[in-house]
Amino acid sequence: MLIVADLLWIQRSASPPLAHRDPADTSVFYFPCRPDNFDVLTTFDFCVASTQLARTQQRVILLLALLLVCSTGVRSEAGIIVDQTQWGDASTTGTLAWAIAQANATPGADVIDINVGAGTQININGATPVFSSFISQITDTLTINGNGAVLWGDPSFVTSGGLIKDKYEVSNYRGSPTGTDVLTQEAFSFTQVAEGVELTVNDLAADGVNGFVRLEENAVANLNDVTVKNTVPYGNGSRSVVHASAGSVANLTGVRMERINLLEELIPNAEFAWVGAITGQNATLNMMESVLTGSSSSVGGVNWQGGTANIVSSIFDSDAGGLSIVDDDQQGVLNVTNSLFRMEGSSGTSRIQAYLGGEANIVASTIQAQTLLIFDSNATGYMSSGVPLRAFAEGSIHLTQSVVSLLNHGEFGVFNEPAYDSGPNGDPTLINTPGTFTADAATHVSPTSTQSLTDLQTLFGQSNLLTGPVFRTSTVNGIELYLPLPYGANPTGSLIDAVADANGSNQLLNPIDGSAIHFDVYGNRRTTNGFRDAGAVQHVPEPGSFVIWSLAGLVAVRRRRRS
């Protein structure tokens, strides 16, 4: 029988140790623990294993013992434990800063378990940035299990007039040397992932940060059930929640973003600046079953330059910003599938646009635009032209089994620019060549006061566009409005059963992995008797009979997909 005693800390040595037998007891072996478990890598620990075996079995014991990792009280079987509610530093045991430092110092994959309790705040106000505004760097493969914890920041400043502005009462910070505002708490960003490194984050929230994750070249981030809200840039340049550099991959599943960089005016008098809550350049985005709501009036939802951005079974709602795709070193391709967009933002970024060769493929998705709620502080050419769709400078937008609806276009004599704009737009800073639109016969595109059905049939190259009313609306003070989501996206009329053989030749496929999509964005079965409705939502006769008529439906979809 093999007997190995408990591993015990013995001593430290300033020179590299060798495994050796105790001269007083040949059944006892001393061997070096992994030195990379410790902060100081120039010292070494010895551990001991004691057996009652014969000499022929001692070699086996030594081999097994060398495979064991010596414990110094900083790790458990579950991983590196975080049990403190302050961010801390690399020398403060139990803090998240310390845990990340431990993981970085240990070659190979590591796991950090945050065990402070679901909903408990980890205060990052006292953190020290290690790179730009980032308070951590990930330099080796790491998984962080948040277990519902919240990274909590309270960024704030005092205006020249003595007013306090924070992440709830948001304003543009104008500090020295261009202004006289006084910064009282800097807005920090969570982490930078080093080149070629993979980070997985599960069930962690961040409230009051600047950015969340920046991926350097060829890095990978897997964000699962992550929530980020109330981001502001006070004291730093505005950052995206997620940014992906060349060759990197951002996998977002069950991610929720709320109130991202509200009112951040990046370019004076130009509220259409496309920075993006999610950005990438020559990289890959795989976004599934996620929700973006309340993004900035001056940034888009997703801005992708080169590479591929896949958005699947996701919802963009309530001033979430739009989507932008453009070529770079790589061709820019945006694939939007089974997703819902309600554009009611205060900026021209509330659109889907493709330009400079970028290609947007919109499949089985719903786009709703309330034109009267979209305006731009810059009253020149861009404004609301191309809201909700704009393809110019050799960009292209292709609609398949989708719905594009807008209300109040041209009402009261305002906002009567082309809603479907193929350019050129007359802006001398952009390439003034047109873009292209296409649509299939299972797609609806709403006519406007300036673009008739005939005009749209020509523009989209489709003489059989679906026609007629497609959503129920209400009228308030003479203004037509969409009903609140989710019922406001329940299809009617020609959208019902628009796609035949929906379980066969027209089966809806996920562009990320080619798997079949069986549920809409609210958890309802995607087909009925072999037919599928156009758009992102499957028709249900009465609102009370929806399977899960709330954003919680996304959770149901994920559970069903995994089963």
Salt bridges, closest charged atoms under 4 A:
ASP36 OD1 - ARG34 NE 3.45
ASP45 OD1 - ARG12 NE 2.77
ASP110 OD1 - ARG75 NH1 3.12
GLU169 OE2 - LYS165 NZ 3.48
ASP207 OD1 - LYS167 NZ 2.78
GLU216 OE2 - ARG214 NE 2.80
ASP225 OD1 - ARG558 NH1 2.20
GLU258 OE2 - ARG256 NE 2.50
GLU265 OE1 - ARG174 NH2 3.86
GLU289 OE1 - ARG558 NE 3.37
GLU289 OE2 - ARG561 NE 2.92
ASP421 OD2 - ARG390 NE 2.87
